[in-house]
């Protein structure tokens, strides 16, 4: 009897909540500004994979020069570009360098509250995170690029690799979940 009255209460409460009239939501509308950003030097963007905004409202774009056609590659913009809020180009940098392994497929960019720029990749061998100053000076690398194991379920035992952590997380997302309702 207690369950039935509890269910009746819930159904009544939900019906009353739905019956209340709320004003219709107005969704914001956006328009493309074809003049934003101002891309210098006749550069061309590849696929833009990530955008981040720093504490100065500067917009950081991570793009993939490797996705350009062979004819466009000579005009490729650097992978990392910084623009001010009005779209004015500030600087560009990135790509292979000394002391770090640049991702094969640029994927994510994040500018932390201290002003460091973090770059990650999504390619098969991109098991590293890179940290740079805003001017593009390399600070540190976490993990390392490596060839994927032939057996995706094998554990390398290498604590410096982010590959195993990524595989473990993917497996945990596929694992069945049990939920008990009382």
PyMOL commands that set and color helices and strands:
alter all, ss='L'
color gray80, all
select helices_A, chain A and resi 2-19+65-67+73-75+163-174
alter helices_A, ss='H'
color red, helices_A
select strands_A, chain A and resi 47-53+59-64+80-83+89-93+106-111+117-121+128-132+138-143
alter strands_A, ss='S'
color yellow, strands_A
deselect
rebuild
show_as cartoon
